[in-house]
Amino acid sequence: MAQFLLTYLEQPQMKSPEDGQAHMGKWMGWLASLGEAVVYPASPVKSSKVVGPNGVSDEPVAITGFLIVEADDMEAAVKIAQADPFSDHAKMAVSELMVMGG
């Protein structure tokens, strides 16, 4: 099985705190339903620094969180992402991870 990085690119905007709580409950149920397909559980991004040839900056980073899952192929990984309640409210990216060394 291949591994895929599901990257959350936006923060979902909920109409009320109750909607936010309902969304979180739905999302947690979805995550639990993935079982052993979850390689690395979801992690929100708290803060970021950009490091590069010109030093360190506070420029905006369009990642609000991520998780890593296993799937047979890109199509299966996209289906996992489409089932994520997060994708009903905000954008996600699905990226196949390359196996390095070993």
N, C-alpha and C positions, 0 to 999 in steps of 0.2 A: 504494500500500500504506500502511496505517496503522502507526504505531509503538505498541508496548505495553511498559509497565514491568512486569517480573516481579520482585516483591519477596519476598525470603526473610524470613519472619516468626519463624522459630525456628532454633535450632541442632540439627541432627539428632543424636540420641544413638545411638552405636554401641556394641555389646557388647564390642568389643575393638579394639586398634589395627589389627589385620589387617582387621577388618571396615571400619574407617574408610579404610584404604588402598584396599581393593577398591571401596568406594563412590566415593572420589575418582577412581579410574581410570575407573569407569563414567560418572561425571559429566563428566569431561574428554572422553571419547569422544562423549557426547551433545552437548556444547557444540560440538565440532568438526564434528559431523554437521549442525549448523544452517547452516554455511557463511555465505553472504552475508546471511542473514536476521538475523545478529547486527549490530546498529547500534552498540552499546556493550558491550564484553565484561564478563563478570561481575566484580563488585568486592565483596569482603567489607567490612563496616563495622567499623572498628577501635574507634572511640569516638565519642560524641555529646555535644553540649550542646544544650539546648532554649533558643531565644531567642524572647522574646515581649514583650508590653507590660509585664510585671512584671520584666523583666530576663532574666538568664541562670541556668539551673538544670541540675542533673545528674539530673533525673528520668529514669526508664527510657524507652528508645525501643525499640519492638518491631520493629526492622529489623536483620537480620544481614547483608544483602547485597542486591544487585540486578543486573539486566542489562536492556538494551533490545533488543527484537527487532522485526522487521517481519513483519506477517501481513496476510492479506486482510481479516480481520474478527475480532471478539472470539472467536467459536467456534474459529477457527484458532489464535488466540493461546492459548486455554485448552488446546487439544490439544498445543501445544508445551510448555506448563507441565506437563501431565499426563505427558508423556514424560520430563520431567526426573527423574532418579533421586532428587533431593532430595525430590520430592513423595511418595516412598514412606515417608519418615521424618519429615517436618515440613511445616508449612503454608506456603503461598505465596499471594500476591495477584497478580492480573493486572489491570492498569489501562490503559485506552487513553489515550494522550497527546494533548492538544489542540494543534493547530498554531497558533502565535501569530505574528502579524505576518508580515513577510517581504517 
